[in-house]
């Protein structure tokens, strides 16, 4: 596949990303600010929090991880724009992963801001972040790993691999549930919610048609493709949901894309086409692997695919993500009748004609 390179909105922001640094707080346009908030122990390094000026303060899109470093960066960034955390009136959360949702509760405590989430993500909070229920989620993850054929020596480590990031979240129930198509009541802004499931069941983008802007969270990024995985809290066929939502973005008249990571860019349609082609190629690669084997586990398929580095050098937590991504593609192929699943523990996958 020929590589498609988007045009960055700000070359300095792109250079900061490619150079391994963190970009500056930036006034994107009148009334709109980009604030990089650092993410610990993560190759993405920072999340871009967007601050929208209101008549009586600011609304922010996403918030960052719950660490003192992240809170101080958000506080300092708002200060550059002439505001304080106490001036935040709304926290619009694109999805409940810690780097987007983690600080929302702390911001609300300091400001009284309302927190908004899509219902599909709001419904996952208890099992994901409540201490009383987390063991059940880990047990379900362990069962899935066994079905996928993960070696027994790795199962317990991988099942609990997400536990290290729970400390970066202050669990906070949303004050408002944001549905697809909702118009947000934010003075000076015509902001519309766009439900884009896949990366998470309740992932939201936010469109601003009068300014031709689209805040894309993790749904569309300029350089990497978002992880779309099957896991105990995912939809049954998250890749189908993701590709449908991605294709639907073509209907929006967008001049600038404002993602949560890396850097802002211009060509939404071109990037959508590239990401969709990436998934088509991955689906074809997986279909070839399955069709050439006499029953193969999801984990075995994952080890045979082309990744950005050799499989042996991928850290365990990322191998779990890679395996769950592979499962999402297998489920999509199964739904189209292109591969078959043989129940058992582990499950085996075969070609459609086998």
RAURVEN-V55703 format. One record per residue. RES is the residue in three letters. SS is DSSP state (H for helix, E for strand, C for the rest). D_FIRST is the distance of its C-alpha to the first C-alpha in Angstrom with 2 decimals. Layout:
RES,SS,D_FIRST ; RES,SS,D_FIRST
This chain:
UNK,C,0.00 ; UNK,C,3.80 ; UNK,C,6.21 ; UNK,C,8.90 ; UNK,C,12.30 ; UNK,C,15.24 ; UNK,C,18.68 ; UNK,E,21.17 ; UNK,C,24.47 ; UNK,C,26.37 ; UNK,H,25.27 ; UNK,H,27.94 ; UNK,H,26.58 ; UNK,H,23.07 ; UNK,H,24.81 ; UNK,H,26.87 ; UNK,H,23.89 ; UNK,H,22.09 ; UNK,C,25.55 ; UNK,C,26.39 ; UNK,C,29.08 ; UNK,C,30.06 ; UNK,C,30.15 ; UNK,C,33.42 ; UNK,C,34.92 ; UNK,E,34.05 ; UNK,E,35.60 ; UNK,E,32.59 ; UNK,E,34.90 ; UNK,C,38.47 ; UNK,C,39.12 ; UNK,E,35.77 ; UNK,E,35.08 ; UNK,E,32.25 ; UNK,E,33.66 ; UNK,E,31.68 ; UNK,E,33.28 ; UNK,E,32.66 ; UNK,C,31.40 ; UNK,C,33.00 ; UNK,C,31.38 ; UNK,C,27.87 ; UNK,C,24.89 ; UNK,C,24.32 ; UNK,C,27.75 ; UNK,E,28.74 ; UNK,E,28.52 ; UNK,E,28.93 ; UNK,E,32.05 ; UNK,E,32.77 ; UNK,E,36.43 ; UNK,E,37.60 ; UNK,E,41.10 ; UNK,E,43.62 ; UNK,C,47.22 ; UNK,C,48.47 ; UNK,E,45.80 ; UNK,E,42.06 ; UNK,E,39.56 ; UNK,E,36.64 ; UNK,E,33.22 ; UNK,C,32.77 ; UNK,C,35.07 ; UNK,C,33.73 ; UNK,C,34.92 ; UNK,C,38.66 ; UNK,C,39.68 ; UNK,H,42.29 ; UNK,H,39.80 ; UNK,H,37.52 ; UNK,H,40.59 ; UNK,H,41.93 ; UNK,H,38.67 ; UNK,H,38.62 ; UNK,H,42.31 ; UNK,H,41.91 ; UNK,H,39.02 ; UNK,H,41.08 ; UNK,H,43.92 ; UNK,H,42.02 ; UNK,C,41.61 ; UNK,C,45.34 ; UNK,C,45.29 ; UNK,C,46.05 ; UNK,H,44.77 ; UNK,H,47.94 ; UNK,H,46.67 ; UNK,E,43.68 ; UNK,E,44.43 ; UNK,E,41.29 ; UNK,E,38.41 ; UNK,E,35.52 ; UNK,C,33.46 ; UNK,C,29.88 ; UNK,C,30.05 ; UNK,C,32.21 ; UNK,C,30.23 ; UNK,H,32.60 ; UNK,H,30.89 ; UNK,H,31.27 ; UNK,H,34.46 ; UNK,C,36.37 ; UNK,C,38.50 ; UNK,H,39.19 ; UNK,H,42.48 ; UNK,H,43.74 ; UNK,H,43.07 ; UNK,H,44.98 ; UNK,H,47.85 ; UNK,H,48.15 ; UNK,H,47.81 ; UNK,C,48.48 ; UNK,C,45.08 ; UNK,E,43.82 ; UNK,E,40.64 ; UNK,E,38.35 ; UNK,E,35.94 ; UNK,C,34.49 ; UNK,H,36.75 ; UNK,H,34.10 ; UNK,H,33.62 ; UNK,H,37.33 ; UNK,C,38.17 ; UNK,C,36.34 ; UNK,H,38.23 ; UNK,H,41.22 ; UNK,H,39.57 ; UNK,H,37.06 ; UNK,H,39.45 ; UNK,C,43.03 ; UNK,C,44.65 ; UNK,C,46.59 ; UNK,C,43.58 ; UNK,H,40.89 ; UNK,H,42.08 ; UNK,H,41.37 ; UNK,H,37.74 ; UNK,H,37.40 ; UNK,H,39.06 ; UNK,H,36.64 ; UNK,H,33.68 ; UNK,H,35.40 ; UNK,H,35.86 ; UNK,H,32.19 ; UNK,H,31.26 ; UNK,H,33.81 ; UNK,H,32.42 ; UNK,C,28.94 ; UNK,C,30.49 ; UNK,C,30.40 ; UNK,C,32.88 ; UNK,H,36.33 ; UNK,H,36.67 ; UNK,H,33.79 ; UNK,H,34.52 ; UNK,H,37.13 ; UNK,H,35.29 ; UNK,H,32.08 ; UNK,H,34.09 ; UNK,C,35.75 ; UNK,H,32.92 ; UNK,H,32.83 ; UNK,H,36.54 ; UNK,H,36.26 ; UNK,H,34.77 ; UNK,H,37.42 ; UNK,H,39.74 ; UNK,H,37.46 ; UNK,C,38.30 ; UNK,C,41.55 ; UNK,C,41.52 ; UNK,C,42.49 ; UNK,C,42.83 ; UNK,C,41.49 ; UNK,C,44.12 ; UNK,E,42.11 ; UNK,E,39.60 ; UNK,C,36.98 ; UNK,C,35.81 ; UNK,C,32.99 ; UNK,C,34.18 ; UNK,C,36.99 ; UNK,E,38.08 ; UNK,C,39.00 ; UNK,C,42.47 ; UNK,C,41.75 ; UNK,C,43.97 ; UNK,C,42.26 ; UNK,C,38.91 ; UNK,C,37.51 ; UNK,E,35.18 ; UNK,E,33.78 ; UNK,E,32.31 ; UNK,E,29.07 ; UNK,E,28.66 ; UNK,C,25.08 ; UNK,C,25.47 ; UNK,C,22.97 ; UNK,C,22.90 ; UNK,C,26.63 ; UNK,C,28.67 ; UNK,C,30.27 ; UNK,C,27.64 ; UNK,E,28.62 ; UNK,E,27.17 ; UNK,E,29.78 ; UNK,E,29.62 ; UNK,E,32.05 ; UNK,C,32.05 ; UNK,C,34.77 ; UNK,C,32.86 ; UNK,C,29.38 ; UNK,E,28.24 ; UNK,E,26.28 ; UNK,E,26.87 ; UNK,E,23.97 ; UNK,E,25.14 ; UNK,C,22.36 ; UNK,C,20.77 ; UNK,C,18.38 ; UNK,C,17.92 ; UNK,C,16.42 ; UNK,C,14.45 ; UNK,C,14.63 ; UNK,C,14.38 ; UNK,C,17.86 ; UNK,C,19.24 ; UNK,C,20.08 ; UNK,C,22.54 ; UNK,C,25.38 ; UNK,C,28.61 ; UNK,C,32.28 ; UNK,C,32.05 ; UNK,C,28.84 ; UNK,C,28.81 ; UNK,C,28.61 ; UNK,C,25.04 ; UNK,H,23.54 ; UNK,H,19.91 ; UNK,H,21.20 ; UNK,H,23.17 ; UNK,H,20.38 ; UNK,H,17.99 ; UNK,H,21.08 ; UNK,H,22.14 ; UNK,H,18.82 ; UNK,H,18.83 ; UNK,H,22.50 ; UNK,H,21.91 ; UNK,H,20.88 ; UNK,H,24.63 ; UNK,C,25.56 ; UNK,C,26.34 ; UNK,C,25.03 ; UNK,C,25.25 ; UNK,E,24.65 ; UNK,E,22.99 ; UNK,E,25.08 ; UNK,E,23.38 ; UNK,C,25.41 ; UNK,C,23.51 ; UNK,C,22.10 ; UNK,C,22.77 ; UNK,C,23.22 ; UNK,E,20.82 ; UNK,C,20.89 ; UNK,C,17.95 ; UNK,H,18.19 ; UNK,H,16.65 ; UNK,H,13.52 ; UNK,H,13.16 ; UNK,H,14.03 ; UNK,H,11.39 ; UNK,H,8.63 ; UNK,H,10.63 ; UNK,H,11.24 ; UNK,H,7.77 ; UNK,H,7.61 ; UNK,H,10.95 ; UNK,H,10.35 ; UNK,H,8.13 ; UNK,H,10.93 ; UNK,H,13.52 ; UNK,H,12.60 ; UNK,H,12.73 ; UNK,H,16.03 ; UNK,H,17.37 ; UNK,H,17.03 ; UNK,H,18.86 ; UNK,H,21.53 ; UNK,H,22.08 ; UNK,C,22.64 ; UNK,C,25.30 ; UNK,C,28.81 ; UNK,C,28.71 ; UNK,E,26.74 ; UNK,C,27.11 ; UNK,H,24.56 ; UNK,H,25.16 ; UNK,H,24.58 ; UNK,H,21.24 ; UNK,H,20.24 ; UNK,H,21.40 ; UNK,C,19.15 ; UNK,C,15.78 ; UNK,C,13.35 ; UNK,C,14.64 ; UNK,C,14.76 ; UNK,C,17.95 ; UNK,C,19.94 ; UNK,H,21.46 ; UNK,H,24.94 ; UNK,H,24.49 ; UNK,C,23.44 ; UNK,C,26.63 ; UNK,H,28.29 ; UNK,H,27.84 ; UNK,H,24.06 ; UNK,H,24.09 ; UNK,H,25.88 ; UNK,H,23.23 ; UNK,H,20.50 ; UNK,H,22.76 ; UNK,H,23.41 ; UNK,H,19.75 ; UNK,H,19.38 ; UNK,H,22.49 ; UNK,H,21.20 ; UNK,H,18.34 ; UNK,H,20.98 ; UNK,H,23.33 ; UNK,H,20.90 ; UNK,H,20.37 ; UNK,H,24.14 ; UNK,H,24.86 ; UNK,C,23.05 ; UNK,C,24.92 ; UNK,C,22.01 ; UNK,E,23.54 ; UNK,E,27.14 ; UNK,E,28.83 ; UNK,E,32.06 ; UNK,C,34.31 ; UNK,C,35.97 ; UNK,C,35.84 ; UNK,C,33.27 ; UNK,C,31.35 ; UNK,E,29.50 ; UNK,E,26.46 ; UNK,E,26.26 ; UNK,E,24.46 ; UNK,C,25.74 ; UNK,C,27.86 ; UNK,C,29.34
